[in-house]
């Protein structure tokens, strides 16, 4: 048994045994997955709310979509009068709803609204797989991977990493937002505290999107007065690559920018890429996290970092490649060796695309290069996205 876990009841078991109304906050792919999972336990949604600026008189699952401000205004009323016809008993919590957050966001204003909803009502953010076809974390998954989870927990680099590791698993079991909030730190502060750079530092940004993390890297160097070297930005989605290229063409930096239109993998090749646009375009599950409709495919090159860099060194690499981080790590194995000063590339590796990533990615990295110290940090996002391994 994983003794560091504190939650013992899975959210779906709790929802199966309660008779209280279930309210969705959000629609779309996340809401579809939650409704599918609820159907398996014989539950249905009783009301649907969305952010006020997304309310257009629409319906979802046969229910009117109401503004979240109305949900907040209902807080504290005795007669709730839910659309499902659940009788108002006149005493909360007997007929008070359970609110299920059904979308993902990192926007501060949206996160603040989620906190307001959670302060008013009993609120959960159910953990569901990002990609269609994957099974959700459950008791069988925990039992099957107990040894790997315990090993990684024991070998993380500091107490904060172990706290985050436990918090995230407790969140995925229970859906309780408090575990996410307890785990949170600021990404910019973690980058400053855990990574160091030197003049001429080079960067490989794998999953470069529109250049946002390339800009983040350049800003980190600039605030320390460090001159950048080469910056390789690799992005597969054509729309995102056009944005990346437009930024690079006008970027006020002395860095040598190399924009590469390619997917990332363990070896060079070519692949049909579902070009969905946006931050979450992916080789997996039809081109994005949970998308039910497959976007148009386009053929793109696949690059490994070893092939792209050749003999050139890289000081820092960010791997956020929408579910193929393990392949990206295998594709840079030749560069996971110390340089003449005994330094390894510092790595920022996304850890949230698959449940298995929590143990699979650090175990793979340690097989490729045992000298790495691995830290785990969670940055503000609902649900448990923006979970990253910092490796040095």
SELO-482582 format. One record per residue (C-alpha): residue number from 1; residue in three letters; x, y, z. Coordinates in Angstrom, 3 decimals, m for minus. Example, Ala and Ser with C-alpha at 12.3 -4.5 7.8 and 13.67 -1.06 7.14 Angstrom:
2
[r 1,ALA,[12.300,m4.500,7.800]],
[r 2,SER,[13.670,m1.060,7.140]],
***
This chain:
392
[r 1,UNK,[0.000,0.000,0.000]],
[r 2,UNK,[1.190,3.507,m0.825]],
[r 3,UNK,[1.272,4.892,2.694]],
[r 4,UNK,[1.890,8.471,1.559]],
[r 5,UNK,[m1.634,8.643,0.070]],
[r 6,UNK,[m4.349,10.159,2.242]],
[r 7,UNK,[m7.416,9.661,0.061]],
[r 8,UNK,[m9.076,6.260,0.089]],
[r 9,UNK,[m12.431,6.859,m1.638]],
[r 10,UNK,[m12.528,7.506,m5.377]],
[r 11,UNK,[m14.725,10.390,m6.494]],
[r 12,UNK,[m16.803,8.162,m8.766]],
[r 13,UNK,[m17.694,5.932,m5.802]],
[r 14,UNK,[m18.780,8.980,m3.848]],
[r 15,UNK,[m20.930,10.224,m6.726]],
[r 16,UNK,[m22.498,6.777,m7.139]],
[r 17,UNK,[m23.693,6.636,m3.542]],
[r 18,UNK,[m24.944,10.212,m3.124]],
[r 19,UNK,[m28.432,11.258,m4.100]],
[r 20,UNK,[m27.577,14.938,m4.298]],
[r 21,UNK,[m27.966,16.846,m7.583]],
[r 22,UNK,[m24.916,16.953,m9.833]],
[r 23,UNK,[m24.080,20.245,m11.510]],
[r 24,UNK,[m21.607,20.676,m14.345]],
[r 25,UNK,[m19.543,23.831,m14.500]],
[r 26,UNK,[m18.394,23.787,m18.103]],
[r 27,UNK,[m19.241,22.055,m21.386]],
[r 28,UNK,[m17.229,20.537,m24.222]],
[r 29,UNK,[m14.879,17.563,m24.286]],
[r 30,UNK,[m14.286,17.526,m20.544]],
[r 31,UNK,[m18.004,17.604,m19.819]],
[r 32,UNK,[m18.598,14.822,m22.363]],
[r 33,UNK,[m16.061,12.595,m20.604]],
[r 34,UNK,[m17.572,13.293,m17.193]],
[r 35,UNK,[m21.087,12.545,m18.435]],
[r 36,UNK,[m19.882,9.295,m20.003]],
[r 37,UNK,[m18.284,8.280,m16.711]],
[r 38,UNK,[m21.391,9.263,m14.725]],
[r 39,UNK,[m23.558,7.158,m17.023]],
[r 40,UNK,[m21.520,4.108,m16.056]],
[r 41,UNK,[m22.521,4.596,m12.412]],
[r 42,UNK,[m26.142,5.386,m13.213]],
[r 43,UNK,[m25.967,9.124,m12.616]],
[r 44,UNK,[m26.947,12.042,m14.806]],
[r 45,UNK,[m26.327,15.768,m14.720]],
[r 46,UNK,[m29.042,17.960,m13.205]],
[r 47,UNK,[m27.880,21.438,m14.274]],
[r 48,UNK,[m25.199,23.069,m16.401]],
[r 49,UNK,[m23.370,26.350,m15.871]],
[r 50,UNK,[m20.625,28.115,m17.803]],
[r 51,UNK,[m18.706,31.348,m17.502]],
[r 52,UNK,[m20.997,34.302,m18.015]],
[r 53,UNK,[m19.324,35.400,m21.244]],
[r 54,UNK,[m19.926,31.941,m22.735]],
[r 55,UNK,[m23.681,31.967,m22.122]],
[r 56,UNK,[m25.601,32.350,m25.392]],
[r 57,UNK,[m28.944,30.717,m24.634]],
[r 58,UNK,[m27.588,27.307,m25.661]],
[r 59,UNK,[m28.411,23.876,m24.268]],
[r 60,UNK,[m26.147,20.993,m23.292]],
[r 61,UNK,[m27.266,17.423,m22.605]],
[r 62,UNK,[m30.840,18.662,m23.020]],
[r 63,UNK,[m30.419,21.210,m20.236]],
[r 64,UNK,[m30.319,25.004,m20.471]],
[r 65,UNK,[m26.831,26.417,m20.009]],
[r 66,UNK,[m26.882,29.054,m17.291]],
[r 67,UNK,[m24.296,31.673,m16.267]],
[r 68,UNK,[m22.053,30.737,m13.354]],
[r 69,UNK,[m22.997,34.004,m11.637]],
[r 70,UNK,[m26.457,32.500,m11.164]],
[r 71,UNK,[m24.911,29.456,m9.459]],
[r 72,UNK,[m22.975,31.759,m7.151]],
[r 73,UNK,[m26.103,33.807,m6.423]],
[r 74,UNK,[m27.929,30.656,m5.340]],
[r 75,UNK,[m25.423,29.975,m2.595]],
[r 76,UNK,[m27.023,29.980,0.839]],
[r 77,UNK,[m30.613,29.724,m0.362]],
[r 78,UNK,[m32.729,27.081,1.304]],
[r 79,UNK,[m35.077,26.451,m1.632]],
[r 80,UNK,[m32.782,25.527,m4.488]],
[r 81,UNK,[m35.395,24.428,m7.058]],
[r 82,UNK,[m32.967,22.518,m9.297]],
[r 83,UNK,[m34.104,21.805,m12.876]],
[r 84,UNK,[m33.986,18.053,m12.241]],
[r 85,UNK,[m36.994,18.347,m10.003]],
[r 86,UNK,[m35.049,17.252,m6.938]],
[r 87,UNK,[m37.233,18.506,m4.100]],
[r 88,UNK,[m35.898,21.331,m2.011]],
[r 89,UNK,[m35.979,19.963,1.500]],
[r 90,UNK,[m35.438,23.349,3.047]],
[r 91,UNK,[m32.199,22.224,4.642]],
[r 92,UNK,[m28.817,22.121,2.974]],
[r 93,UNK,[m26.927,19.944,2.412]],
[r 94,UNK,[m29.650,17.339,1.766]],
[r 95,UNK,[m30.508,18.810,m1.622]],
[r 96,UNK,[m27.451,21.018,m2.134]],
[r 97,UNK,[m25.675,20.222,m5.383]],
[r 98,UNK,[m22.233,18.799,m5.939]],
[r 99,UNK,[m20.490,20.937,m8.547]],
[r 100,UNK,[m18.189,19.220,m11.058]],
[r 101,UNK,[m15.681,21.442,m12.864]],
[r 102,UNK,[m15.660,20.153,m16.443]],
[r 103,UNK,[m13.067,22.261,m18.259]],
[r 104,UNK,[m9.404,23.196,m18.070]],
[r 105,UNK,[m7.966,26.645,m17.522]],
[r 106,UNK,[m4.908,28.492,m16.260]],
[r 107,UNK,[m6.395,31.989,m16.632]],
[r 108,UNK,[m6.215,33.789,m13.278]],
[r 109,UNK,[m9.733,35.233,m13.562]],
[r 110,UNK,[m11.217,31.808,m14.317]],
[r 111,UNK,[m9.254,30.165,m11.502]],
[r 112,UNK,[m10.563,32.843,m9.151]],
[r 113,UNK,[m14.133,32.026,m10.205]],
[r 114,UNK,[m13.532,28.326,m9.593]],
[r 115,UNK,[m12.342,29.194,m6.084]],
[r 116,UNK,[m15.501,31.262,m5.560]],
[r 117,UNK,[m17.693,28.366,m6.661]],
[r 118,UNK,[m15.761,26.001,m4.381]],
[r 119,UNK,[m16.270,28.390,m1.465]],
[r 120,UNK,[m20.029,28.441,m2.109]],
[r 121,UNK,[m20.705,24.797,m2.967]],
[r 122,UNK,[m19.080,21.400,m2.509]],
[r 123,UNK,[m16.986,21.316,m5.663]],
[r 124,UNK,[m14.811,18.730,m7.396]],
[r 125,UNK,[m12.758,18.637,m10.586]],
[r 126,UNK,[m13.037,15.009,m11.749]],
[r 127,UNK,[m9.846,13.533,m13.126]],
[r 128,UNK,[m10.449,12.059,m16.576]],
[r 129,UNK,[m7.872,10.908,m19.145]],
[r 130,UNK,[m6.653,13.591,m21.516]],
[r 131,UNK,[m6.723,11.318,m24.551]],
[r 132,UNK,[m9.632,9.211,m25.744]],
[r 133,UNK,[m9.222,5.498,m25.284]],
[r 134,UNK,[m7.132,5.677,m22.112]],
[r 135,UNK,[m8.432,4.217,m18.879]],
[r 136,UNK,[m8.770,6.458,m15.854]],
[r 137,UNK,[m6.634,6.089,m12.766]],
[r 138,UNK,[m8.388,3.674,m10.400]],
[r 139,UNK,[m7.638,1.204,m7.616]],
[r 140,UNK,[m6.422,m1.405,m10.108]],
[r 141,UNK,[m3.985,1.109,m11.632]],
[r 142,UNK,[m2.603,2.002,m8.208]],
[r 143,UNK,[m2.131,m1.665,m7.344]],
[r 144,UNK,[m0.515,m2.482,m10.684]],
[r 145,UNK,[2.018,0.350,m10.402]],
[r 146,UNK,[2.566,0.465,m6.651]],
[r 147,UNK,[6.243,m0.480,m6.872]],
[r 148,UNK,[7.088,2.098,m9.554]],
[r 149,UNK,[5.145,4.863,m7.789]],
[r 150,UNK,[6.847,4.138,m4.475]],
[r 151,UNK,[10.299,4.045,m6.088]],
[r 152,UNK,[9.843,7.405,m7.809]],
[r 153,UNK,[8.354,8.967,m4.669]],
[r 154,UNK,[11.351,7.787,m2.637]],
[r 155,UNK,[13.909,9.023,m5.182]],
[r 156,UNK,[12.566,12.488,m5.969]],
[r 157,UNK,[15.035,15.222,m5.144]],
[r 158,UNK,[13.319,17.070,m2.287]],
[r 159,UNK,[10.430,17.061,0.158]],
[r 160,UNK,[8.406,19.511,m1.937]],
[r 161,UNK,[8.561,17.102,m4.884]],
[r 162,UNK,[7.290,14.270,m2.710]],
[r 163,UNK,[4.487,16.478,m1.410]],
[r 164,UNK,[3.437,17.387,m4.949]],
[r 165,UNK,[3.615,13.728,m6.013]],
[r 166,UNK,[1.302,12.694,m3.171]],
[r 167,UNK,[m1.011,15.691,m3.641]],
[r 168,UNK,[m1.509,14.951,m7.330]],
[r 169,UNK,[m2.348,11.306,m6.732]],
[r 170,UNK,[m4.726,12.289,m3.914]],
[r 171,UNK,[m6.360,14.779,m6.270]],
[r 172,UNK,[m6.748,12.201,m9.037]],
[r 173,UNK,[m8.402,9.804,m6.587]],
[r 174,UNK,[m10.763,12.285,m4.965]],
[r 175,UNK,[m11.213,15.184,m7.386]],
[r 176,UNK,[m10.696,17.578,m4.465]],
[r 177,UNK,[m9.406,20.945,m5.585]],
[r 178,UNK,[m7.635,21.516,m2.283]],
[r 179,UNK,[m4.924,19.019,m3.275]],
[r 180,UNK,[m4.192,20.999,m6.438]],
[r 181,UNK,[m4.038,24.245,m4.525]],
[r 182,UNK,[m1.762,22.788,m1.844]],
[r 183,UNK,[0.654,21.620,m4.552]],
[r 184,UNK,[0.888,24.895,m6.482]],
[r 185,UNK,[4.006,26.965,m6.935]],
[r 186,UNK,[4.899,29.648,m9.476]],
[r 187,UNK,[6.626,28.468,m12.630]],
[r 188,UNK,[8.866,31.527,m12.932]],
[r 189,UNK,[10.053,31.131,m9.333]],
[r 190,UNK,[10.742,27.429,m9.830]],
[r 191,UNK,[12.773,28.116,m12.969]],
[r 192,UNK,[14.872,30.660,m11.094]],
[r 193,UNK,[15.339,28.436,m8.039]],
[r 194,UNK,[16.045,25.110,m9.706]],
[r 195,UNK,[17.923,26.020,m12.903]],
[r 196,UNK,[21.070,28.022,m13.573]],
[r 197,UNK,[22.453,29.320,m16.854]],
[r 198,UNK,[25.747,30.607,m18.203]],
[r 199,UNK,[26.783,32.888,m21.060]],
[r 200,UNK,[26.009,31.414,m24.444]],
[r 201,UNK,[23.382,29.077,m23.000]],
[r 202,UNK,[21.539,27.141,m25.694]],
[r 203,UNK,[17.951,25.958,m25.555]],
[r 204,UNK,[15.845,23.320,m27.309]],
[r 205,UNK,[12.132,24.135,m27.073]],
[r 206,UNK,[10.289,20.968,m28.062]],
[r 207,UNK,[6.628,21.760,m28.526]],
[r 208,UNK,[7.354,25.433,m29.071]],
[r 209,UNK,[3.745,26.532,m29.804]],
[r 210,UNK,[3.994,30.237,m30.735]],
[r 211,UNK,[7.328,30.834,m28.991]],
[r 212,UNK,[5.955,31.460,m25.515]],
[r 213,UNK,[8.478,29.282,m23.679]],
[r 214,UNK,[11.283,30.441,m25.959]],
[r 215,UNK,[10.450,33.961,m24.802]],
[r 216,UNK,[10.390,32.683,m21.220]],
[r 217,UNK,[13.912,31.276,m21.617]],
[r 218,UNK,[15.236,34.478,m23.175]],
[r 219,UNK,[13.669,36.540,m20.386]],
[r 220,UNK,[15.356,34.342,m17.746]],
[r 221,UNK,[18.724,34.992,m19.367]],
[r 222,UNK,[18.080,38.701,m19.836]],
[r 223,UNK,[17.211,39.319,m16.183]],
[r 224,UNK,[20.555,37.756,m15.213]],
[r 225,UNK,[22.532,39.585,m17.882]],
[r 226,UNK,[23.392,36.324,m19.667]],
[r 227,UNK,[23.978,36.294,m23.410]],
[r 228,UNK,[21.939,33.580,m25.214]],
[r 229,UNK,[23.388,31.160,m27.720]],
[r 230,UNK,[21.404,28.934,m30.071]],
[r 231,UNK,[17.683,28.457,m29.586]],
[r 232,UNK,[16.029,25.556,m31.411]],
[r 233,UNK,[12.226,25.847,m31.462]],
[r 234,UNK,[10.412,22.762,m32.795]],
[r 235,UNK,[6.687,22.839,m33.554]],
[r 236,UNK,[4.590,20.443,m35.655]],
[r 237,UNK,[1.239,22.183,m36.037]],
[r 238,UNK,[1.248,24.371,m39.189]],
[r 239,UNK,[m0.822,27.181,m37.649]],
[r 240,UNK,[1.273,27.254,m34.514]],
[r 241,UNK,[4.465,27.104,m36.556]],
[r 242,UNK,[3.354,30.146,m38.569]],
[r 243,UNK,[2.921,32.058,m35.289]],
[r 244,UNK,[6.307,30.844,m34.093]],
[r 245,UNK,[7.959,31.887,m37.347]],
[r 246,UNK,[6.296,35.318,m37.232]],
[r 247,UNK,[7.627,35.881,m33.715]],
[r 248,UNK,[11.135,34.694,m34.630]],
[r 249,UNK,[11.285,36.990,m37.634]],
[r 250,UNK,[10.812,40.060,m35.424]],
[r 251,UNK,[12.223,38.884,m32.076]],
[r 252,UNK,[14.574,41.490,m30.528]],
[r 253,UNK,[17.242,39.063,m29.363]],
[r 254,UNK,[20.844,38.212,m30.036]],
[r 255,UNK,[20.049,34.496,m29.830]],
[r 256,UNK,[20.583,32.426,m32.950]],
[r 257,UNK,[17.022,31.266,m33.600]],
[r 258,UNK,[16.369,28.012,m35.446]],
[r 259,UNK,[12.672,27.334,m36.090]],
[r 260,UNK,[11.932,23.760,m37.120]],
[r 261,UNK,[8.585,22.641,m38.526]],
[r 262,UNK,[8.475,19.061,m37.240]],
[r 263,UNK,[6.982,16.696,m34.729]],
[r 264,UNK,[9.274,15.271,m32.059]],
[r 265,UNK,[10.068,11.593,m31.718]],
[r 266,UNK,[12.692,9.007,m30.887]],
[r 267,UNK,[14.096,8.973,m34.442]],
[r 268,UNK,[13.784,11.023,m37.649]],
[r 269,UNK,[10.984,10.197,m40.065]],
[r 270,UNK,[7.679,11.477,m41.331]],
[r 271,UNK,[4.180,11.229,m39.894]],
[r 272,UNK,[0.616,12.311,m40.557]],
[r 273,UNK,[m0.081,15.038,m38.028]],
[r 274,UNK,[m3.651,16.052,m37.027]],
[r 275,UNK,[m3.339,19.803,m37.441]],
[r 276,UNK,[m5.842,21.117,m34.951]],
[r 277,UNK,[m4.145,24.387,m34.092]],
[r 278,UNK,[m3.855,25.688,m30.555]],
[r 279,UNK,[m1.532,24.775,m27.732]],
[r 280,UNK,[m2.669,21.146,m27.489]],
[r 281,UNK,[m2.173,19.881,m31.029]],
[r 282,UNK,[m0.902,16.346,m30.665]],
[r 283,UNK,[0.048,13.179,m32.486]],
[r 284,UNK,[m2.239,11.302,m30.095]],
[r 285,UNK,[m5.995,10.745,m30.042]],
[r 286,UNK,[m6.967,12.694,m33.103]],
[r 287,UNK,[m4.830,15.742,m32.591]],
[r 288,UNK,[m5.642,17.002,m29.158]],
[r 289,UNK,[m6.629,16.262,m25.619]],
[r 290,UNK,[m9.826,14.276,m25.873]],
[r 291,UNK,[m11.039,15.595,m29.187]],
[r 292,UNK,[m13.886,13.515,m30.603]],
[r 293,UNK,[m13.565,14.928,m34.115]],
[r 294,UNK,[m10.362,14.293,m35.958]],
[r 295,UNK,[m8.955,17.450,m37.575]],
[r 296,UNK,[m7.440,17.462,m41.028]],
[r 297,UNK,[m4.123,15.621,m41.213]],
[r 298,UNK,[m0.990,16.945,m42.826]],
[r 299,UNK,[2.313,15.164,m43.332]],
[r 300,UNK,[5.193,16.611,m41.326]],
[r 301,UNK,[8.757,15.600,m40.582]],
[r 302,UNK,[9.657,13.923,m37.291]],
[r 303,UNK,[12.863,15.074,m35.636]],
[r 304,UNK,[14.803,13.663,m32.725]],
[r 305,UNK,[16.902,16.114,m30.775]],
[r 306,UNK,[20.009,13.987,m31.338]],
[r 307,UNK,[19.534,14.229,m35.100]],
[r 308,UNK,[18.635,17.907,m35.026]],
[r 309,UNK,[21.595,18.994,m32.905]],
[r 310,UNK,[24.254,16.627,m34.192]],
[r 311,UNK,[27.383,17.366,m32.168]],
[r 312,UNK,[26.097,20.700,m30.836]],
[r 313,UNK,[25.453,20.950,m27.093]],
[r 314,UNK,[22.245,22.074,m25.452]],
[r 315,UNK,[22.121,23.582,m21.958]],
[r 316,UNK,[18.363,23.517,m21.457]],
[r 317,UNK,[15.521,21.579,m23.081]],
[r 318,UNK,[11.799,21.907,m22.564]],
[r 319,UNK,[9.778,18.826,m23.528]],
[r 320,UNK,[6.046,19.535,m23.668]],
[r 321,UNK,[5.059,17.535,m26.726]],
[r 322,UNK,[1.497,16.566,m25.870]],
[r 323,UNK,[1.946,12.999,m24.776]],
[r 324,UNK,[5.106,11.856,m26.565]],
[r 325,UNK,[7.588,13.043,m23.949]],
[r 326,UNK,[8.999,9.519,m23.515]],
[r 327,UNK,[9.796,9.331,m27.239]],
[r 328,UNK,[11.357,12.793,m27.072]],
[r 329,UNK,[13.617,11.691,m24.208]],
[r 330,UNK,[14.713,8.607,m26.128]],
[r 331,UNK,[15.462,10.851,m29.091]],
[r 332,UNK,[17.960,12.912,m27.081]],
[r 333,UNK,[19.772,10.083,m25.296]],
[r 334,UNK,[23.113,10.931,m26.965]],
[r 335,UNK,[22.948,14.421,m25.460]],
[r 336,UNK,[22.226,13.212,m21.926]],
[r 337,UNK,[25.924,13.081,m21.143]],
[r 338,UNK,[28.088,15.540,m19.182]],
[r 339,UNK,[29.984,18.210,m21.083]],
[r 340,UNK,[33.615,19.127,m20.422]],
[r 341,UNK,[32.581,20.905,m17.216]],
[r 342,UNK,[30.574,17.923,m16.001]],
[r 343,UNK,[27.225,19.613,m16.694]],
[r 344,UNK,[24.150,17.833,m18.015]],
[r 345,UNK,[21.371,19.539,m19.991]],
[r 346,UNK,[18.721,20.898,m17.652]],
[r 347,UNK,[15.319,19.480,m18.563]],
[r 348,UNK,[11.772,20.685,m18.040]],
[r 349,UNK,[9.509,17.722,m18.890]],
[r 350,UNK,[5.701,17.829,m18.898]],
[r 351,UNK,[4.356,15.146,m16.558]],
[r 352,UNK,[0.581,15.364,m16.986]],
[r 353,UNK,[m0.409,13.947,m20.366]],
[r 354,UNK,[m0.710,10.337,m19.181]],
[r 355,UNK,[m1.181,8.994,m15.654]],
[r 356,UNK,[1.773,6.667,m16.270]],
[r 357,UNK,[4.021,9.694,m16.860]],
[r 358,UNK,[4.274,10.197,m13.097]],
[r 359,UNK,[6.538,7.142,m12.873]],
[r 360,UNK,[7.368,6.292,m16.481]],
[r 361,UNK,[9.234,9.502,m17.340]],
[r 362,UNK,[11.587,9.684,m14.341]],
[r 363,UNK,[12.319,5.953,m14.571]],
[r 364,UNK,[13.160,6.334,m18.254]],
[r 365,UNK,[15.366,9.362,m17.586]],
[r 366,UNK,[17.253,7.553,m14.829]],
[r 367,UNK,[17.851,4.611,m17.158]],
[r 368,UNK,[19.248,6.978,m19.785]],
[r 369,UNK,[21.274,9.038,m17.289]],
[r 370,UNK,[21.290,8.018,m13.590]],
[r 371,UNK,[22.974,11.262,m12.478]],
[r 372,UNK,[19.837,13.377,m12.855]],
[r 373,UNK,[18.135,14.833,m9.806]],
[r 374,UNK,[14.412,15.070,m10.507]],
[r 375,UNK,[12.081,17.634,m8.938]],
[r 376,UNK,[8.299,17.753,m9.404]],
[r 377,UNK,[6.341,20.993,m9.417]],
[r 378,UNK,[2.678,21.893,m10.097]],
[r 379,UNK,[1.795,25.294,m11.500]],
[r 380,UNK,[m1.639,26.967,m11.352]],
[r 381,UNK,[m4.111,25.100,m13.545]],
[r 382,UNK,[m7.361,23.218,m13.102]],
[r 383,UNK,[m7.349,20.226,m13.476]],
[r 384,UNK,[m3.876,18.712,m12.860]],
[r 385,UNK,[m2.228,20.140,m15.965]],
[r 386,UNK,[1.033,22.117,m15.864]],
[r 387,UNK,[2.695,19.412,m13.808]],
[r 388,UNK,[6.393,19.344,m14.679]],
[r 389,UNK,[9.587,17.495,m13.850]],
[r 390,UNK,[12.578,19.784,m13.375]],
[r 391,UNK,[15.689,17.671,m14.022]],
[r 392,UNK,[19.255,18.755,m13.434]],
***
